[in-house]
Amino acid sequence: MPKVITISDEAYEKLSAIKGEKSFTKAILSLIKEKSCEKMSKKEIIKWIEREERKIGKEKENISEKIDELIYGAKNENT
């Protein structure tokens, strides 16, 4: 459920300039994520990147399997 917040005119102007085409919500979440990353140690950042790479790899693998199913009619088991 959306919440109403009040910010100063200065904060509004700066956030408006930063957000560009994004919604205010997306701009705020992006800033929060950016700030969170600054607080992470290098080791934590590397672990996060590795987790994201694994997720992307699995997504690519799932897409490849679905394409194979569409093309060949069933899962292609190393043939």
N, C-alpha and C positions, 0 to 999 in steps of 0.2 A: 504494500500500500504506500503510495507517495506521501512524503512528509514535506512540510513547509519549513524553510529555514530563512533566517534573516542575515544578510551580510551587508557590510558597509558599501557605500558607493564606490570607493576605491577598489575594494575586493571584487565587486561586480565588474568594473571596467577591466581590471587585469584578467579576470577569469574569462570575460567575453573575448578579449584579445587572444588568449591562449587557445580557446576551444575551437575557433575556426568554424568548420561545418558541423562539428560534433555537437551533441546535446550537452547541456550543462552536467547532467548525470554522468555521461561518458567522460567528460573532461575531468570531473572531480575524481572519478574512479581511476583514471589514468594517472593523475597526480599522486593519489594515494599509493598506487602500485609502484610508481617511480620512487617515491619516498621510502617505501618498504624495502625496495631493492638497495637503496643507499645504506640501509642499516644492516644488510646481510653481509656476512663475512665472505671472502672470496671462495672459501670452501662450500658455503651454503649456496652461493650463486652457481658454482659448477655443478653441484648436485641438482639444483633446480633445472639448469639447462639440460643435463643428462635425462632427467625425468621427462621434460618436454620433448626431447628428441625421441625418446622411446615411444611416447604417445603418438607423435607424428609418424614414426615408423610403423606402428600398429595400424594407424589410420590408412596409410599408404598400402599396407599389406591387405587390409580389409577391402579397399577399393579395387586392388588388383584381383582379389578372389571374386568379387562381384562381377567384374568385367569378364573374367574367365567363365563364370557361370552363365553370363549372358551370351558369350560367344560360343562356348562349347556345350552348354546345357547342363553341366554338373561341375562340381569341384574338380579341378585339374590336380591330381595327386602325382606330381613329379613325372609327368609323361612327356 
